[in-house]
Amino acid sequence: MSRMPLFFWVAAVLGPGAALPAQPFFLPTANHALFEKGKEADFFVPTPGKTWESGCFGCVRTDRRQMHEGLDIKCLQRDRRGEPADPVLATAAGTVVYINNRPALSNYGRYLVLRHLIGGVEVYSLYAHLHSVRSDLTPGISVQAEEPVAVMGRTSNTAETISRERAHVHFELNLFYSDHFAAWYKTHFPGQRNDHGVWNGENLVGFDPRLVLLAGREEGSNFDLTSWLQHRAALCRVLVRQADVPWVNRYPMLVTPNPLAQKEGVAGYEIALDYNGLPFAWVPRAASEIKGPAKYRLLSVNEAEETQNPCRKLVRLQAGRWQLAPNGISLLDLLTE
């Protein structure tokens, strides 16, 4: 008899609909204007010539053709030279997993990644464009919520530098795609350098920190990150013919048990992807439920969501039919690597 997959074990132990204890996130700087109605322009740093919305999460740049996977948070403090001086704070208790202290190696400039367990969900917060990271921090060091971990800056390796006026911390909340990212990257980006291993931003898939922070503030200890992740708009649903998918063991709380697959054995998964490529809902499928030999099959597309948020280009309409676009296939390759 085969070993019961982890997600079935979790469901069996906790029972249907059980939620693990919640832990809220905190703002990563002393700028709390996000929580003041009508003060968004005091919180978000826009791109040059645009409004504050361009500093938000989502398809907010280049006429919705470019994804911005975090929040650009305005500084409150400056030193005598006019440089940003705000302490950057850990959004939740966690562990340092990565520090890039060579700004020239990333569009993020100098950046820091922390790992958290929020209601049982493995979450990674990222803080970018930093002036400096606290000198005693190294991978494996634990930090507490709202503990200073860095100083805001404006470092980057982009051709267009970040001006003093636009100084900010770029803040992300992410889930983690794959431990096999390096092999996937070598295949899909041959000849290109990967200086950051699995902590390359391509291996972290973001969800909107603004919405999470507002929901956490409103709901307090009742905030349930798993439920929040599962109740989002799907861009598309895809059937993947592969039983061994590492994401399932990392995020079992996002899997809905299927009695038929539990009885017959798992042959693949039906996956719901949001417009940023976050696979937020998984249903195991038995072989009897999977038609055709294709590894990936597009089941449905939310056309309204694609029209509103087209920047990731995960699907495309060709000859009147929706298909997985190259970006969508590449993402699925990463998930199943």
N, C-alpha and C positions, 0 to 999 in steps of 0.2 A: 504493500500500500504506500502511495506517495506521501511525502511529508506535507502537512497542511501549510499553505502559504501564510506569510506573516499577517496579511490583512484580514484573513479569515479568523486567525487566532485573536487578533485585537477585537474584532467584532464579537467573537464568542465570549471573550472575557468581560468586555465592557457592556455588551448588550446593544441592540439597535438604537441609533440616535444618541449614544452616550457621548458626552463632551469632556475632554480633559480640562483641568483647571486653566483659567485664562490668566494672562499677564499682559497689561497694557504697555503700549509704547509711549515714549516721551519725546518731546521736541529736542532736536540735537543742538540747539543754541538757545540763548536767552531771548531770542526774538519770538514772541508769542502772538504776534499780530494775526496769525492764521485763525486764532480763536475769537477775533474781534470782527464783528460784522462790518463789512465795507472797508476793511483795512488791508485787503489783499495786496494792494500796491506797496504797502509798507513791509510786506513779507517776501514777495517773489521778486526776483531780479529778471527782467525781460531781456530778450535779445535786442541788439541795437535797432531803434526805430519801431519796435513793436510794443504791445501792451503787456501787462503782467501775466496774462494767460500763457505767454510763450515761455515762462519760467516754471510752468506746471508739468505734470506727468502726462504723457500721451502723444497723440499725433498733433502736436501744437506748433510745429515748425515747417517752414518751406511749403506753405499752403497745404498742410496736412500730409506732405510726402515724407516727412522726417520724424522719427520717433525720438522723444526725450524721455528717458527711463527713470527720471528722478525729479526732485524739487530743487530749484536754485534759490537758496535762502539768503536774504539780504543781511549784510553786517550791521551791527549797532555801534561797534567800537572801532576807533582808528588810532594808530600811534601818531607821533609827531610828524611823520613823513606822509601821513594820509593813507597808510597801508592798513588793511583789516587786522583787527587784534582780538576778535571774539574767540573765547574758548569754544571748542567743539565738544559736545557731550555724547556719551553712549546713550543710544535710544532705549536700551533695555540692558539688564544684566546679561553678560555673555563672556565670550572668550575671543581674544585676538587670534585670527587665523592668517592674516596676510598684511604686510606693510610694503608698499612700493615707495622707497625713498629716492628714486631716480626719476624726477619729473619728465625728463626727455623721453622716457620709454612708454608714455601713455597719454592719450587725450585727457585722461583724468588728472594728469600731473602727478603730484604726490598724493597717494590715497591709502586708505585704511579699510580693512574688511573685518567685521566682527561676526561671530556666530552666536545665535540665540536659540533657545527653545521656548516658544510662545504657545502655550496651551498644547504642548506636545509636538508642535510644528517646527521643523528646522528652518530658521530664517537667517538670512545674511544681510546685515546692514553695511552700506558702503558710504564713505565720506571722502569727497574728492576736491581737488584744487587746493590742498592744504599748504599752509606755509611750513608747518612742522608737525611731526607726530611726537608725542611725549617720549622722552629719551629712554625711559625704563621699560617701554612696551616692546614685547617680542611675542611671536606666535606661541600660544599656550597660556599666556597671562590672562587671568580673569579680571573683569571689570564689573562695576556695579552700574545700575541705571543712573543716568545723569552725572556720571563721573567724567571729569575732563579727560579727553584722550588726545586732543590735538589743538592746533591754533588755525583759524581760518586764513586762507590765502587766496592766491589767484594763479597758481601754477598750472601749466598745461604744455603740450607739445604741438598745439595747433598753430597754423600759419597766422591766424588772427588771434593775438594775445588777449587775455582778459584785462580790461582796463581797471584802474583804481575805482572808478565810479561803479563798475559792474562786479566788484569783488563779492564773492559769495561762497558758500559751501554747497556743493552738489550732493544731495542726500538721496540714497536709494534704499528700498526694502525689496529683498529678492528671495526666491527659491533657487535651488541648485540643480542644474541640468544633469551633469554626468561626471563620474570619476574618470571616464575614458575620453575626456575632452581633447587631450593632446593628440591621440590617434585620429580622432575626427577632424581636428584642425589641420593636421598634416595632409589628410586626404582632400579636404575641401578648400584649403588655402595653400597649395603647394608652393614652396619657395618663400613663403612669408614667415617672418619671425613671430614667435609667441614667447614673450619675455616673462609671462606671469603664470605659466602653468595652468592649473584648474581655476585660478583666480583671475583669469582674463574675463573682462566684462561680458564677452560673448557666452560665457558659461553660467551667467547669473541672469535669471529672468525676473523682471520686476513687476510689482503690483503697486497701485497708486498710494503713496504714503499719506497724501493729503486726506483721502477718504478714510483710511485706517485711523489716522490720528483723530479726525473728527468723530468717527464712530466710537473709538475708545474713550474719548472724553465724554461723550454722551452716555455710553452704556457702563462705563466704569468696570467693576469687577465682573459684570455680566457679559463683557465683550468676549466673543468666541471667534477666534481667527479662522478655525476650520470652517465654520458655518459661513463666515464672511467670504472666504475664498470660493466656496461652493455655490454661493448665490450671486453669480455674475453672468453677464451676457456672454453667450458662446458666439464666436465668429463662425466656427464650423465644428463638425463632428467627423472623426476619422476612425476607420477600422484598421487596426494594425495586427497582422498575422505574425505574432511572435509571443511566446509564453514568458520568456525570461526578459523582463524589462526592469533594470535596476531602480528606476524611479518609484516603482510600486513598493519596494522594500524601504525606500527612504521616506516616502510619503503615503503610508498605508491608510491614513485617515481620509485621503481623498478618493479611496476606492469603495465603490458600492458592491457588496457581495451579490453574486448571482447564483442561486441554488443549482441551476442546470450546469454551470461551469464547475461549481464545487463538486457535483456528482460525477460528471463525465471527465473533468480535467480541463484546465485552462489552455486554450489554443491561441488566444490573442486578446486584444482589448479594444473596446470602443472608447475613444478619448474625446473630450470636449476641450477645445482650445479657445482662449480669448484672443482678442485682436493683437495682443503683444506676444502671443505664442506661449502663454502659460497654460499647461495642461492641468486644468483644475478639477476635472471629474473623469473617473475611470470606471468602466464596467467590464469585468472579465467575461470573455465569451468562449463557449465550448466550440469544438470543431463543427458540430452540427449547425451552429448558428452563423458560420462564416462561409460565404459563397465566393467561389473563384480563387485562383492561385495568387493573385497580386498581394504583395507584402503590405501595401497601403491602399486603402480605398476611401475616397471622399464620400461620406454619407449625406451630408447636408451643409448648406451655407446660409447664414443669416445675412441676407442681402442688405438690409438696413444697416447692420453693424459694419459691414464691409464698406458701404458708402460713407458712413460717418468716420470710420477709422481705417483708412486704407494703407497706412504708412509701412506696415511690415511686409505687405505683398505676399501673404501666405497662400492666397488662392487667386485664381484669375478666371475670367469668363472668355471662353474661346469657342467660336462657332456655335454660340448660344448655349454652351454647357459649361458648368463650373468644373474646374480642375484644381488639383494641388499645383501651386506655382513652384518654381525651383527653390525659393526660400522655405516653403512649407515642407518640401521633401527633405531639404537639408536639416531642418529642425527635427523632423522625425528620425532621420539618421542619427542625430546626436542623442536623442532619447533612447534609441534602441542599440546604441554602440556597445 
